[in-house]
């Protein structure tokens, strides 16, 4: 009796039975759709194809000949930049005798370092806004132009100008070279290319309107004069030996005020800043910068002054 009562009634309307079956099928399909999750739309870009900053993913990474060709080219650019930085220390006595002027001797290496230091954050920010290959190629071209100007310089002032142009180009080569190596490598080879980039570069390493706004031009225009005044004060004070002069004190005060204004501006911009605060406040970043400051300070002294000392003495 129990089994017979559980059977559906044979006197029901066939249309009601069909409606119940259709409702059951629709309910089952809805359950499967919820479990599978939302399907991506065809007109929306997938995250694995390209990120918001234009970086390619593992599916678009290079392989074989193309991978190693790009890697060798980037490492060659790093070698040229490092050679330009280190060779000036050995060539200082020869350059001084060629131009017959020793008053600008300290500016030959300082101009390159000043331009590189001031524009490295700007070059790194540009690579996150515009295509990375275009930014890197442009700065490489600027670096080559500066090197040619140094080779053809007839006077000491022209040589200093060429060093400044080369320093601008080196800022983009140093800040974007390691990014290229990590970007083009597949996931399985990223550690290898990260080590290769670290060995080559070391510690230096929407619409048009929307892109320019995201470039943080305000931060760029504030940071460059601030770091320029600070390095100029250090260079002027070390040359003259008079640290309490009005020019040196004025440059120091102006640099401190400008850099404090830069910090306030970056804090206001948040994650859209040229140097985001979320990155600066990380413990690993802070200690890495301190290590690079002490390491490069000692290395620079030896690389610039020891060659001149042994050649002159």
CORRATA-V301054 format. One record per residue. N is the residue number from 1. SS is DSSP state (hx for helix, st for strand, lp for the rest). OMEGA is omega in degrees with one decimal (999 if undefined). D_CENTER is the distance of its C-alpha to the mean C-alpha in Angstrom with 2 decimals. Layout:
BEGIN
N,SS,OMEGA,D_CENTER
N,SS,OMEGA,D_CENTER
END
This chain:
BEGIN
1,lp,-178.2,80.58
2,hx,-179.5,77.06
3,hx,179.2,75.65
4,hx,179.6,77.53
5,hx,-178.9,76.30
6,hx,179.9,72.63
7,lp,176.8,73.01
8,lp,-177.7,72.01
9,lp,180.0,74.89
10,lp,-178.1,76.36
11,lp,-178.2,77.51
12,lp,179.3,74.03
13,lp,179.6,73.03
14,hx,179.6,70.96
15,hx,177.7,68.61
16,hx,179.2,67.74
17,hx,179.3,66.99
18,hx,179.3,64.66
19,hx,179.0,62.82
20,hx,178.9,62.29
21,hx,177.4,60.95
22,hx,177.9,58.47
23,hx,178.7,57.29
24,hx,178.9,56.87
25,hx,179.0,54.81
26,hx,178.0,52.52
27,hx,178.9,52.05
28,hx,177.7,51.17
29,hx,178.1,48.58
30,hx,178.3,46.95
31,hx,178.1,46.77
32,hx,180.0,45.06
33,hx,178.7,42.51
34,hx,-179.8,41.60
35,hx,-179.0,41.26
36,hx,-178.9,39.03
37,lp,-177.9,36.65
38,lp,178.1,35.43
39,lp,-179.3,34.90
40,lp,178.1,31.84
41,lp,-176.6,32.70
42,lp,-176.4,32.52
43,lp,179.3,30.85
44,lp,178.7,27.98
45,lp,179.3,24.82
46,lp,-177.7,24.58
47,lp,-176.8,21.70
48,lp,-179.8,21.79
49,lp,179.8,21.48
50,st,178.8,18.18
51,lp,-179.4,16.20
52,lp,-179.4,15.79
53,lp,176.4,12.23
54,lp,179.6,13.64
55,lp,177.7,12.62
56,st,-177.0,15.72
57,lp,-178.2,17.76
58,lp,178.7,20.11
59,lp,-179.0,22.80
60,lp,-179.4,20.79
61,lp,-178.8,19.26
62,lp,179.9,20.56
63,lp,170.8,23.55
64,hx,-174.3,25.67
65,hx,-178.7,25.61
66,hx,-179.7,22.69
67,hx,-176.8,20.45
68,hx,176.0,21.39
69,hx,178.6,21.41
70,hx,-179.1,17.75
71,hx,179.0,16.96
72,hx,178.1,19.26
73,hx,178.9,17.83
74,hx,178.9,14.25
75,hx,176.3,15.91
76,hx,175.2,18.14
77,hx,176.9,15.42
78,hx,178.0,14.18
79,hx,178.7,17.90
80,hx,178.8,18.45
81,hx,179.1,15.77
82,hx,177.5,17.25
83,hx,178.6,20.67
84,hx,179.8,20.10
85,hx,-172.1,19.17
86,hx,-173.8,22.11
87,hx,-177.1,24.75
88,hx,179.2,25.19
89,hx,178.6,26.87
90,hx,-175.2,29.48
91,hx,-176.4,30.04
92,hx,179.1,30.58
93,hx,179.3,34.39
94,hx,178.5,34.74
95,hx,-179.6,32.69
96,hx,178.8,34.81
97,hx,178.9,38.01
98,hx,-179.0,36.94
99,hx,-179.0,36.37
100,lp,-177.1,39.04
101,lp,178.9,37.02
102,lp,-178.0,35.90
103,lp,-178.9,35.08
104,lp,-175.0,31.49
105,hx,-177.3,30.89
106,hx,-176.7,28.40
107,hx,179.6,26.32
108,hx,175.1,25.59
109,hx,-173.9,22.94
110,hx,-178.2,22.13
111,hx,178.5,21.13
112,hx,-178.9,18.42
113,hx,-179.5,17.01
114,hx,-179.2,17.41
115,hx,-179.9,15.53
116,hx,-178.7,12.54
117,hx,-175.9,12.55
118,hx,-171.8,13.13
119,hx,178.7,10.53
120,hx,176.5,7.36
121,hx,179.4,6.75
122,hx,179.7,8.17
123,hx,177.5,6.25
124,hx,178.2,2.95
125,hx,178.7,6.15
126,hx,-179.8,7.90
127,hx,176.9,6.43
128,hx,-178.9,7.67
129,hx,-178.8,10.81
130,lp,179.5,11.83
131,lp,-173.9,12.32
132,hx,-178.7,9.60
133,hx,179.0,12.36
134,hx,179.8,13.47
135,hx,-178.4,10.38
136,hx,179.8,10.09
137,hx,-179.9,13.88
138,hx,179.8,14.16
139,hx,175.4,12.21
140,hx,177.1,14.20
141,hx,177.7,17.30
142,hx,178.6,16.76
143,hx,178.7,16.45
144,hx,177.9,19.66
145,hx,178.2,21.42
146,hx,178.5,20.84
147,hx,177.3,22.19
148,hx,177.7,25.17
149,hx,177.9,25.89
150,hx,-179.8,26.05
151,hx,-178.8,28.45
152,hx,-173.9,30.67
153,lp,178.4,30.66
154,lp,-177.0,34.34
155,lp,179.0,33.90
156,hx,-179.9,31.93
157,hx,178.1,30.44
158,hx,178.0,29.25
159,hx,177.9,27.65
160,hx,177.6,25.75
161,hx,176.8,24.59
162,hx,176.8,23.40
163,hx,178.0,21.47
164,hx,178.8,19.72
165,hx,177.8,18.81
166,hx,177.3,17.61
167,hx,176.2,15.43
168,hx,178.2,13.77
169,hx,-180.0,13.14
170,hx,177.9,12.01
171,hx,179.0,9.15
172,hx,178.5,7.65
173,hx,-177.0,9.16
174,hx,-173.7,7.95
175,hx,-174.9,4.17
176,hx,-179.3,4.89
177,hx,179.2,8.26
178,hx,177.8,8.29
179,hx,178.7,6.90
180,hx,-178.7,9.78
181,hx,179.7,12.16
182,hx,-176.4,11.97
183,hx,-173.9,12.26
184,hx,-174.7,15.25
185,lp,172.0,17.12
186,lp,-176.8,19.90
187,hx,-177.3,20.22
188,hx,-177.8,22.83
189,hx,-178.6,20.79
190,hx,178.2,17.38
191,hx,179.4,18.48
192,hx,-177.0,19.52
193,hx,173.2,16.33
194,hx,175.5,14.31
195,hx,177.1,16.88
196,hx,178.7,16.73
197,hx,178.4,13.02
198,hx,178.3,13.65
199,hx,-178.1,16.70
200,hx,-172.6,15.16
201,hx,179.9,12.07
202,lp,-178.3,13.51
203,lp,-179.5,12.02
204,lp,-172.6,9.69
205,lp,999,7.48
206,lp,177.0,19.74
207,lp,-179.7,21.40
208,hx,179.3,20.12
209,hx,179.4,21.17
210,hx,179.7,19.44
211,hx,179.7,16.11
212,hx,177.7,16.55
213,hx,179.6,17.61
214,hx,177.9,14.64
215,lp,-178.7,12.42
216,lp,-179.6,14.04
217,hx,177.6,15.66
218,hx,177.4,17.85
219,hx,178.4,15.25
220,hx,-177.6,13.89
221,hx,177.5,17.54
222,hx,-174.4,18.41
223,hx,-175.0,15.71
224,hx,177.1,16.07
225,hx,-179.3,19.89
226,hx,-179.6,19.87
227,hx,177.2,17.91
228,hx,179.5,19.86
229,hx,-179.7,23.14
230,hx,-179.7,22.49
231,hx,177.4,21.74
232,hx,176.8,24.59
233,hx,178.2,26.91
234,hx,-178.5,26.18
235,hx,-179.3,26.77
236,hx,179.1,29.88
237,hx,179.8,31.39
238,hx,178.6,31.03
239,hx,-175.0,32.60
240,hx,-176.2,35.55
241,lp,-179.1,36.02
242,lp,-176.6,36.86
243,lp,-178.7,34.52
244,lp,177.3,36.89
245,lp,-177.3,36.97
246,hx,-178.5,36.42
247,hx,-178.3,33.46
248,hx,179.8,31.54
249,hx,178.9,32.46
250,hx,177.8,31.57
251,hx,178.2,28.09
252,hx,-179.8,27.55
253,hx,178.9,28.95
254,hx,179.4,26.94
255,hx,179.0,23.64
256,hx,179.7,24.58
257,hx,-178.3,25.67
258,hx,-180.0,22.60
259,hx,173.7,20.18
260,hx,175.4,22.49
261,hx,177.6,22.38
262,hx,178.1,18.58
263,hx,178.9,18.89
264,hx,178.8,21.58
265,hx,179.8,19.67
266,hx,176.9,16.67
267,hx,179.6,19.40
268,hx,-178.2,21.08
269,hx,178.2,18.18
270,hx,-177.2,17.65
271,hx,177.9,15.16
272,hx,-177.6,14.35
273,lp,177.6,13.19
274,lp,174.5,10.10
275,lp,-175.5,10.22
276,lp,179.7,12.50
277,hx,178.6,15.51
278,hx,177.4,15.81
279,hx,-176.4,12.82
280,hx,-175.1,14.02
281,lp,177.2,17.55
282,lp,-176.1,17.12
283,hx,-179.3,19.26
284,hx,179.2,17.14
285,hx,-178.8,14.18
286,hx,-177.5,16.85
287,hx,175.2,18.65
288,hx,177.4,15.73
289,hx,177.3,14.87
290,hx,178.4,18.63
291,hx,179.7,19.00
292,hx,179.9,16.32
293,hx,-179.3,18.06
294,hx,-178.1,21.47
295,hx,-177.7,20.67
296,hx,176.2,18.94
297,hx,178.6,21.65
298,hx,-178.8,24.40
299,hx,-178.4,22.89
300,hx,178.9,22.37
301,hx,-178.6,25.96
302,hx,-175.2,27.41
303,hx,-178.1,25.55
304,hx,-169.7,26.48
305,hx,179.7,29.93
306,hx,177.4,31.61
307,hx,178.7,31.74
308,hx,180.0,33.18
309,hx,-177.6,35.59
310,hx,179.8,36.98
311,hx,-177.6,37.37
312,hx,-176.1,39.11
313,lp,999,41.18
END
